[in-house]
């Protein structure tokens, strides 16, 4: 029997493991729920800023039979905060969110701070990865980055950002170069701290929002720049993109990640037809995980497997009120069917 790390490594490299891995990376795809926090008496929002508590929650996800990985952080605001945006740390129910942007235009990008790896929440994430890496070597540690377009739309007002991609194209590319360079610094530091896999979530960089032309010009270009800077130092990379893929399958196939992850609006069967040679991850409905029951979750899990998903995961971040039994049902199903 493969260890969770071996199973995930096999799947990411395009192999056929004993059964599909079951993971939830972290970052946008947060796996912490209220019931899980109650189980170990460690709570958000404090764990967002405390490396020991962050690691404890990530470890509990595995130890309580939810998923076969550790993953940190549990939000998408670390990078934007590092560059100067103001962030509310949320509560036990609500995730951190940006409350004040750092700049007003792509032309202002030189005013942004570089990521500081020696302080703030970036250091908390790195310390948490280090703690997790010093535990069992059988469980893969997933580090997380917010994608370039989504980070750029968190540092400044996103509607203005999208307009300026067209109106101030040269400056927009300069801005995206800076953003991506900072993500590279943070991603490499996560690998050095012990992350086995880097997951990049870019929910704002969708084909629906950008259209195929700007999706390729901004989302694909800068995700690939980020991926290329990490390629030689990790077990694999995962890229999650939200929204429908029907208009951008060709462009998505240009993303040079080990695996592609999609949310529940994407048919995994359709995705497999368009992306035959790619490793696909997803996409059990988070609505069903929060409001359904274990039997329905198992039915959806089997549907993902039968439709060609190579790595099984929730379609997005878990709702904080998702019952633990529902979350555990994904992995239970995979083990039952192995």
C-alpha positions, -999 to 999 in steps of 0.1 A, spaced: 0 0 0 13 34 -9 18 62 16 -3 94 11 29 111 -2 38 83 -26 2 82 -38 0 119 -46 35 119 -61 24 90 -84 -7 108 -95 10 142 -101 36 125 -123 9 110 -145 11 75 -130 -17 52 -118 -16 48 -80 -35 21 -60 -64 46 -58 -69 83 -64 -54 106 -37 -78 126 -16 -64 161 -8 -75 196 0 -46 220 -6 -54 249 16 -52 286 5 -84 293 -13 -93 257 -9 -95 260 29 -102 227 46 -108 239 82 -144 237 96 -160 247 128 -164 211 139 -128 204 133 -117 234 154 -139 222 182 -123 187 180 -89 200 189 -98 234 206 -77 254 181 -95 282 165 -95 308 137 -88 337 134 -59 333 159 -44 303 139 -40 327 109 -12 344 128 2 317 150 25 291 133 20 264 160 -18 267 158 -18 269 120 2 236 119 -20 220 145 -51 227 124 -34 215 93 -23 183 110 -59 177 124 -73 177 89 -52 145 82 -55 130 117 -93 132 117 -96 114 84 -106 143 62 -78 145 37 -44 129 29 -22 160 31 -13 190 53 -18 224 37 -13 260 48 -23 289 50 -61 289 52 -68 321 32 -58 341 2 -48 374 18 -12 368 30 5 381 -2 -17 411 -6 -12 421 31 26 417 26 25 441 -3 6 468 17 -31 460 16 -51 462 49 -67 429 59 -94 419 84 -85 386 100 -122 375 99 -137 352 126 -144 316 133 -169 317 105 -155 342 80 -122 341 63 -97 370 62 -105 396 35 -90 428 22 -105 460 37 -82 486 21 -63 484 -11 -26 494 -13 -27 513 -46 -53 529 -69 -38 521 -103 -14 497 -120 8 527 -125 14 529 -88 31 495 -85 64 509 -74 48 520 -42 42 484 -32 63 466 -5 82 435 -14 72 403 5 90 401 39 99 365 47 113 374 81 81 389 96 43 391 94 21 363 82 45 352 55 69 341 82 40 324 101 32 303 70 69 294 66 72 284 102 41 263 101 54 244 70 87 238 89 67 224 119 47 201 96 77 189 77 94 179 109 65 155 116 58 123 97 74 121 62 45 100 49 21 130 46 26 155 18 29 192 28 11 215 4 22 251 3 -2 276 -12 1 308 -33 -26 331 -45 -24 333 -83 -10 364 -100 -42 378 -113 -61 373 -80 -32 388 -60 -32 418 -84 -69 422 -79 -65 421 -41 -38 447 -39 -59 472 -59 -96 475 -67 -103 446 -91 -128 464 -114 -102 492 -120 -75 465 -125 -95 447 -151 -101 480 -170 -65 489 -169 -54 456 -184 -67 471 -216 -63 509 -211 -28 508 -195 -15 476 -209 22 484 -206 19 494 -170 -3 465 -163 24 441 -174 50 459 -153 26 455 -123 21 418 -130 58 413 -133 63 427 -98 34 407 -84 47 375 -99 82 381 -87 70 384 -52 50 352 -55 81 335 -67 100 346 -36 72 334 -13 68 301 -32 105 293 -32 106 301 5 78 276 11 97 249 -8 128 256 13 107 254 45 96 219 34 66 221 11 64 191 -12 38 206 -35 28 241 -44 -8 248 -51 -17 281 -69 -53 293 -68 -63 320 -92 -101 324 -89 -101 359 -103 -81 349 -134 -109 332 -152 -118 330 -189 -152 343 -180 -139 375 -165 -109 381 -188 -120 365 -221 -97 341 -240 -73 368 -252 -66 384 -218 -68 350 -201 -38 339 -221 -20 373 -220 -23 377 -182 -34 346 -164 -15 319 -184 16 340 -189 22 349 -153 11 316 -138 36 300 -161 63 324 -151 56 315 -115 55 277 -123 88 279 -142 105 295 -113 95 266 -90 97 236 -113 130 220 -103 125 221 -66 93 204 -58 73 172 -61 46 188 -82 24 219 -87 -14 223 -88 -32 252 -104 -69 259 -96 -89 281 -119 -125 290 -112 -154 293 -136 -164 276 -169 -136 263 -191 -155 259 -223 -141 290 -240 -105 286 -228 -97 249 -228 -69 255 -254 -54 283 -232 -58 262 -200 -38 234 -216 -9 258 -219 -6 261 -181 25 242 -172 14 227 -139 15 191 -129 -22 191 -123 -52 213 -131 -80 218 -107 -115 230 -115 -146 240 -95 -180 222 -96 -194 242 -126 -169 223 -148 -179 188 -159 -149 165 -152 -159 143 -181 -159 173 -205 -126 185 -190 -110 151 -196 -122 151 -232 -105 184 -239 -74 178 -217 -67 141 -224 -31 142 -215 -34 163 -183 -37 153 -146 -70 166 -134 -81 173 -98 -116 179 -84 -143 185 -79 -168 173 -52 -194 200 -46 -188 221 -15 -225 228 -14 -231 191 -10 -203 189 16 -220 216 37 -257 208 31 -259 172 20 -252 139 37 -224 113 36 -243 92 11 -246 120 -14 -210 130 -9 -199 94 -17 -221 94 -48 -205 126 -60 -170 113 -52 -177 82 -73 -189 104 -101 -156 124 -101 -136 92 -102 -157 77 -130 -155 110 -150 -117 109 -150 -106 129 -120 -71 117 -111 -70 135 -77 -101 138 -57 -107 171 -38 -135 195 -29 -144 219 -57 -135 250 -37 -130 260 0 -152 242 25 -180 261 42 -171 265 78 -204 247 89 -197 216 68 -203 185 90 -171 165 97 -189 133 86 -196 148 52 -160 158 48 -147 124 59 -170 107 34 -148 115 4 -118 96 17 -140 68 32 -156 63 -3 -122 61 -20 -110 35 6 -142 15 3 -139 13 -35 -101 6 -36 
